[in-house]
Amino acid sequence: MFDQLSASWLIGLGAILCLLLLIIFRQIWIYLLQVFKPFKKGKTYWCRVTAVSDGDTLSCHRLNLRRSKTKLRFAFVDAPESNQSYGLESQRLVKKMVQGKIVRVKITDIDRYGRCVGVVYRYRKNMNEELVRRGGAWVYEEYIRDPKQLKYMISLQDSAKRNKRGLWRGTRPIRPSTFRKQKN
């Protein structure tokens, strides 16, 4: 079949086949980049929580072929430091809520330490709000831009204070930001 074609036709046919193969490989490469893409700001991912560092930081593996791992900080909340009063209790609370579980994470930002900052959902329940509701963390008011969300989060914190839940059981809890400044 091909022995009847001239050399120039065979070269042209070979060039077209090479071009088609190049296009196919490029499309496969773009697809694989999307599949293996690490966590990006503004995106939502499913992942399994593998470790809890403290009351507002955890590590999780994204549920994709690459199993991208990241350190994730809860958005809009500030939990006590591990060596601070109620720090270990806050960490235990987060472990109880999400450790080893599959969660949905909406990345809101990347902090100055390279950690992803996001809202964690478990069964459509916002774990960031749940942490404040149970008295495991303060509301990080400086980072909430939406006035309705700020008002709602403050109301959750006030409710935890009134009912003396979590860290509000103590006489005078110290905000983690103040605690960090005192240590320096």
PyMOL commands that set and color helices and strands:
alter all, ss='L'
color gray80, all
select helices_A, chain A and resi 2-4+7-35+87-98+127-133+141-143+147-162+166-169+176-183
alter helices_A, ss='H'
color red, helices_A
select strands_A, chain A and resi 44-54+57-62+69-74+77-78+102-110+116-122+125-126+138-139
alter strands_A, ss='S'
color yellow, strands_A
deselect
rebuild
show_as cartoon
